[in-house]
Amino acid sequence: MTDRAGTVEGVRRANLARILQLAHLERALSRSRLTALTGLNRSTVADLVAELTSRGLTIERAPDPSHKVGRPSPVVAPDPSVVAIAANPEVDALTMAAIGLDGTLHARRRIDVDHLMPPEEAAGLIAEVTDQWRTSVLAESRIVAAGVAVPGLVRALDGLVRVAPHLEWTDAPIRTLVESATGLPTAVGNDASLGALAEHLFGAGQGIDDLVYLNGGASGIGGGLIVHGIPVGGMSGYAGEFGQNRPGILSPDDRRAAAGVLEDEVSRARLLSAVGLGAADEPTLAAAIAMSDSPTVALELARQRRILSTALANVVNVLNPAVVVLGGFLATIADSDPDALDASVRVQCMPAAAEDLEIRTAVLAEDRLLVGAAEAAFAGLLRDPLGSLGTDATTEATTA
């Protein structure tokens, strides 16, 4: 009898997780659609939604009046007051956001820095900003977890940053540091891998099961893979370091770094230098490039585009993705002449591998890494809504 009860409880928890996951991914959907997607009967879905709502995880709204056919069905959405803290430490800034389970961006802040932050300082800043938000914009919210997107090799087993070369972090226990500083359960991942997940679920790769994402940031170039709809991290979580590959440079005149890797040649710092900026966030750099009529800028964009196209052709030949998504300054390079980039990639690919290829730029733009970090933070809650909340959080939800 005990085993049966345990099995019944396990099935119920799995169904609660499935309902919450669908609401999170679709942002809002009717109870009738939930019934169709889960295969559960209407009364069971209604009961599960009621439990999630009583625990402060979902909300129900009136049916969409535009749907006139059949019985009106209430709309189920994640409760926007359930929030994750997302952070992305970089060589020039710490960027943070508070993101709701429904995708609402409650707050965003970029803190520029003029030095390389040690992990202890980054954790302290994350805690400081979180505390400020707790008493202001998030005063009515429930913060359930934190996620940190790091430009480096992050061990999947325990979130240890084995090396973030541009930050000069080695074996940095950033998960433990952030958990200690904020009191929040914390997930840590490679920034580009989290960007790939975000674009796959909510951005340019939505609905695409085989994609490659390349991220261009202040720390260089990283990447993430989605294969058959599943993120691929490799044995330890280090897959996707495209920026460390040796680039194929067709013209010797295009080379700037002797024996350099891809991120030495296709470089945000070189673009900043070309437009005469010492530092800038992504929108500022993109705007400066778009407004520039300098031959120097045009030549540098064309040079980097040629090298990037060879790197992308290698990716296509090896992995045969349906879509390649470019984020950060790589999106800026692509947007400067998308037809030229596409043509240059295709001419270097095996024709069959590029037949159905699309090259897209990140839809989530400068928020992509933060959305990915929030997704990592929400993972435990989405996997087991009851177990993840814990006693205190459950009590808060049911007594609020």
HUQUIUR-V983547 format. One record per backbone hydrogen bond with DSSP energy under -1.0 kcal/mol. NH is the residue of the N-H (numbers start at 0). CO is the residue of the C=O. Records with the same first field share a line. If there is no record, write none. Layout:
NH: CO, CO
This chain:
4: 0
5: 1
6: 2
7: 3
8: 4
9: 5
10: 6
11: 7
12: 8
13: 9
14: 10
15: 11
16: 12
17: 13
18: 14
19: 15
20: 16
21: 17
22: 18
23: 19
24: 20
25: 21
26: 22
27: 25
28: 75
30: 73
33: 29
34: 30
35: 31
36: 32
37: 33
38: 34
44: 40
45: 41
46: 42
47: 43
48: 44
49: 45
50: 46
51: 47
52: 48
53: 49
54: 50
55: 52
56: 51
58: 76
60: 74
66: 63
67: 65
74: 60
75: 28
76: 58
78: 56
81: 78
82: 141
83: 98
84: 144
85: 96
86: 146
87: 94
89: 92
93: 110
94: 87
95: 108
96: 85
97: 106
98: 83
99: 103
100: 81
102: 99
105: 97, 103
106: 97
108: 95
110: 93
112: 91
121: 117
122: 118
123: 119
124: 120
125: 121
126: 122
127: 123
128: 124
129: 125
130: 126
131: 127
132: 128
133: 129
135: 132
137: 132
138: 135
140: 137
141: 80
143: 82
145: 184
146: 84
147: 186
148: 86
149: 188
151: 149
152: 162
154: 159
155: 235
158: 154
160: 171
161: 152, 159
162: 152
163: 168
167: 163
168: 163
170: 161
171: 160
173: 171
176: 172
177: 173
178: 174
179: 175
180: 176
181: 177
182: 178
186: 145
188: 147
190: 149
193: 189
194: 190
195: 191
196: 192
197: 193
198: 194
199: 195
200: 196
201: 197
202: 198
204: 198
205: 202
207: 204
210: 225
211: 322
212: 223
213: 324
214: 221
215: 326
216: 219
219: 216
221: 214
223: 212
225: 210
226: 229
228: 208
229: 226
231: 224
238: 232
241: 239
243: 240
244: 241
253: 250
254: 251
259: 256
261: 244
262: 242
263: 260
264: 261
265: 261
266: 264
270: 266
271: 267
272: 268
273: 269
274: 270
276: 271
284: 280
285: 281
286: 282
287: 283
288: 284
289: 285
290: 286
297: 293
298: 294
299: 295
300: 296
301: 297
302: 298
303: 299
304: 300
305: 301
306: 302
307: 303
308: 304
309: 305
310: 306
311: 307
312: 308
313: 309
314: 310
315: 311
316: 312
317: 313
318: 314
319: 315
321: 209
322: 209
323: 357
324: 211
325: 359
326: 213
328: 215
329: 326
331: 327
332: 328
333: 329
334: 330
335: 331
336: 333
340: 336
341: 337
342: 338
343: 339
344: 340
345: 341
346: 342
347: 344
348: 345
353: 349
357: 321
359: 323
361: 325
366: 363
367: 364
370: 366
371: 367
372: 368
373: 369
374: 370
375: 371
376: 372
377: 373
381: 377
382: 378
383: 379
387: 383
393: 389
394: 390
395: 391
396: 392
397: 393
398: 394
399: 395
